[in-house]
Amino acid sequence: MEIPGQWGKNWNDNSRNPERDGIHFMKIKDKVALVLGAARGIGREIGLALAGAGAKVVLTCFDWPEDAHAMQEEFARRGHDFLAVQADLRDPSQMEDLFTQISERYGRLDILINNIERGGMPVVHGSYARPANRSQWDIELETTLKAKWLAVHHAMPLLKKNNEGVVITLSSIAGLVGRSGPAALLFNDGYAAANRGVSSFTETWAREGAPGVRVNELMLGFFETRHTEKTRGWELLSGKEKKALLDHILLARTGRLDDIVKAVFFLIEDAAYMTGGTIRLDGGYVLGGEQVPPMPAGILQDVE
C-alpha cells in the first residue's frame, strides 16, 4: 500500500468543493509543508503522504544517518519536490538557519508538522539518577518541549504571510497519564511533564496565530513505531506486560501509521473551524482504566 498515492487520491477529490457556505477548506496541492523528525516512522509517513498529495515538503533529520539517507532516496525516487535539512533543532541558531533555507527555497510556509520529541523509556533507561542517564532529562525536555517552541516561534511569521496556515503539534497521552499503570514502563517522568506543557503551548499558539493560522494538537497513544512494535522498549517487555497494555486500550490494538495520516489530513483540510484544540488518538487508552459496571436494579417501585 502506497500511502501518499492513497491519501492524495482520497483527500484531494476534485468533486470536493473547497468553498462551502463561506468556509474555506485548505487544499494541500502546491502548499509548502515542514515536517520535523522526518527520517523515519511517523514523520516520514506524514511527509510522504503530504508530498503524494502535491505539497512541497521540507524534511528535517538529525540522528539515524542511514534512515535519513534512505528517506531522501525514497522522496527523490518518487519525484517529490523536497528539501532535506540536517539540524539539531534544540539549537536556536540551527533552527533559525532551517527557516532561512525555507524562505530562500520557497518563500513561504503553509503547514508545520511539529513532530519532534525524545522520550526515554523506563524499561530501557531506568532511573534518571543512574550515571548513564546524566543527560537524559535534558534531552527529553529540550527535544519534546523546547524544540517545539522554537519551531513555532520561527514558523509563525511565515505562516501568517499568506493568512492561511496550519500547525499540527504531535504530543503524547503521557502528558495525561504520566508514569502510571501499564504505561509506566514506557513513559518517563520528564517526557510526561514535557507533553503536559505542549498542551499549554497549543492554546497560546492558537491565540498568537489567530485568525489566519490554525494551531491544533494531535495527542497520540501507543503506535507501531512509537512506544510499541518496532521499538527497543517494546521488545524488553514480557508477554504479560504487553497484554496488560493492550487490555487497557479499548480498541484492543496499538495504532497504525495510517491512523495518524488520516487525522493529520483532517486537521489540515477539513477542520476549518478548529484551533487551539486537541484530538486524542489513543484507541481509548486513557479511558481504559475504568470499566462500566452493570446498571443496578434500583430500589424505586415502578409506577404503572
Buried (B, 14 or more C-beta within 10 A) or exposed (E): EEBBBBBBEEBBEEEEEEEEEEEEBBBBEEBBBBBBBBBBBBBBBBBBBBBBBBBBBBBBBBEEEEBBEBBBEBBEEBEBBBBBBBBBBBBEEBBBBBBEBBBEBBEBBBBBBBBBBBBBBBBBBBEBEEEEBEEBBEBBBBBBBBBBBBBBBBBBEBBBBBEBBBBBBBBBBBBBBBBEBBBBBBBBBBBBBBBBBBBEBBBEBBEEBEEEBBBBBBBBBBBBBBBBBEBEBBEEBEEEBBEBBBEBBEEEEBBBBBBBBBBBBBBBBBBEEBBBBBBBBBBEBBEBEEEEEEEEEEEEEEEE
